[in-house]
Amino acid sequence: MSEKFQAVVIGGGPGGYVCAIRLAQLGLKTACIESRESLGGTCLNVGCIPSKSLLNLSEEFHKVQNLSKKGIEIGEVKLNLSKMMKTKDKAVTVLTKGVEFLLKKNKVSYFKGVGSFKSKNEISIKDSNNKETTIITEKTIIATGSVPVSLPGIEFDEKIILSSTGALKIEQVPKKMVVVGGGYIGLEMGSVWSRLGAEVHVIEFLENITPGMDMEISKEFMKILKRQGIKFHMQHKVQTIKKNASEAVVSTIDKDGNKNDFNCNVVLISVGRKPNTESLNLNAVGVELDEKKRVKTDKNFKTNQDNIFAIGDVITGPMLAHKAEDEGIAVAENIAGQSGHVNYDTIPGVIYTTPEVATIGKTEEQLKEMKTDYKIGKFSFMANSRAKAIDDTEGFVKILADAKTDKVLGAHLIGPHAGELIAEIGIAMEFGASSEDIARTCHAHPTFSEAVKEAALSVDKRAIHS
Ligand SMILES: Cc1cc2nc3c(=O)[nH]c(=O)nc-3n(C[C@H](O)[C@H](O)[C@H](O)COP(=O)(O)OP(=O)(O)OC[C@H]3O[C@@H](n4cnc5c(N)ncnc54)[C@H](O)[C@@H]3O)c2cc1C
């Protein structure tokens, strides 16, 4: 007899496992199916967590090398890359095991294997030995995430031609690395390998890095990364990538028609990700996809089939772990008869380079396009006492507020701990706050968050420290 569930979640990433836990909390008999060896999805296994671990470790390596400039002498600093990788792997293992514990604690049944539809109420699970188990479900939530895409005709070998997954486990610091794509994943991984000693070249098709980001921040970000030694080749189109056993040549054509060859030891192709639906056998249930092959859903995350839902990277919207999580909670609450909801106007985006970049809400370019009158408040970390005290003064905070109502419409930060500071603005925006609300909130001294307060004051040209 096949086991029966009220809800089955396919995919154990941040969307899927969070959704499964919330469903179980709400009293539904729930299963979660994951095809990887460990839970946590892209985020915990080959995304957010290992990349942040390496960003932190490489930054520490870089900082320690420069401590003598600040009067701290510690002798020769050496890199032990395999130990560094083990430290990163440990962080991944601890967290993925933690998710397994959370599923157990919440009485979610965890099935390891590839889940696919047999019918609208039957899900097949095939384990690594091809043994099939079928379970019965009332509702199914597709949370199968996304996978990296390459350039046409170029395959990842994860030795010389790398996806982000390969870039997280390079065994020797490459002498020269080419990163194709100036988005956040390419820049984060480029930063890691640059700090560890590689000469990093970023090749970008567009005029600016981090497309969609507030232009002023994007330009400042590129300036800072250039100062750190990363080389940028903008408006270059990759034409071919040829490789032998130990090297590759990336051939490009620039906007003026000049041809260039970049010799390198490894190439990271970070030009985007695509929804992961291939193994689901969606034809069996007639679930519709959109023009980008994402699962099509309505605002309640329901597909064109009444009992099948989808969340996270596999549907429209920013490919971010916290967006997937919030959708997981919202869909679980909807299924349980509550009113789950995600506010897409307040989803922060963070790039964990040094300095960090964080952004929320509308950019200046979007406000112009919307013909919304806005005011700008800006404050530089150069004038922030905490930043000065620890000699970490690059970047600024920029707040955009409605010219008439003063409501905060967006905020864009580059600077120390920007990824943490953005949370304050997120809460303010959720409560419909004005820039004056932030400006009149007492912020501890000396903290980086005072730069947020001063930027809010600066919206009405009354910043104190600039
Ligand atoms: C290098 C890198 C760094 C990143 N850094 C950040 C960051 O700092 N912050 C951030 O917010 N986001 C980051 N992301 C993006 C983030 O990882 C994703 O947005 C997030 O993981 C999406 O969650 P998800 O649950 O939708 O899908 P996923 O995390 O992709 O999980 C889907 C899971 O479903 C499984 N699956 C697929 N098909 C089946 C099937 N048929 N049966 C069973 N299981 C299946 C997959 O194995 C996978 O584990 C990063 C991504 C990368 C690659």
The ligand as an ORCA input file, in Angstrom:
! r2SCAN-3c Opt
* xyz 0 1
  C      27.158     30.240     -6.036
  C      25.792     30.695     -5.590
  C      25.687     31.604     -4.566
  C      24.443     32.013     -4.127
  N      24.372     32.909     -3.112
  C      23.170     33.329     -2.666
  C      23.072     34.220     -1.582
  O      24.072     34.639     -1.012
  N      21.857     34.591     -1.164
  C      20.703     34.145     -1.773
  O      19.613     34.522     -1.356
  N      20.757     33.285     -2.810
  C      21.956     32.871     -3.261
  N      22.023     31.968     -4.297
  C      20.758     31.525     -4.924
  C      20.063     30.476     -4.055
  O      20.928     29.392     -3.862
  C      18.779     30.019     -4.711
  O      17.985     31.147     -5.007
  C      17.988     29.106     -3.792
  O      18.741     27.973     -3.458
  C      16.674     28.681     -4.443
  O      15.998     27.839     -3.585
  P      14.978     26.739     -4.131
  O      14.484     26.011     -2.923
  O      14.000     27.372     -5.026
  O      15.840     25.787     -5.058
  P      17.189     24.960     -4.807
  O      17.954     25.500     -3.676
  O      17.843     24.863     -6.123
  O      16.662     23.539     -4.338
  C      15.973     22.696     -5.201
  C      16.303     21.283     -4.827
  O      15.426     20.413     -5.537
  C      16.135     19.243     -5.870
  N      15.441     18.593     -6.986
  C      15.375     19.001     -8.279
  N      14.601     18.145     -8.993
  C      14.190     17.192     -8.127
  C      13.365     16.057     -8.239
  N      12.762     15.744     -9.397
  N      13.163     15.296     -7.153
  C      13.735     15.605     -5.960
  N      14.511     16.681     -5.787
  C      14.730     17.468     -6.854
  C      17.521     19.741     -6.220
  O      18.458     18.699     -6.045
  C      17.715     20.863     -5.214
  O      18.415     20.418     -4.080
  C      23.261     31.508     -4.737
  C      23.356     30.575     -5.769
  C      24.601     30.169     -6.192
  C      24.685     29.153     -7.285
*
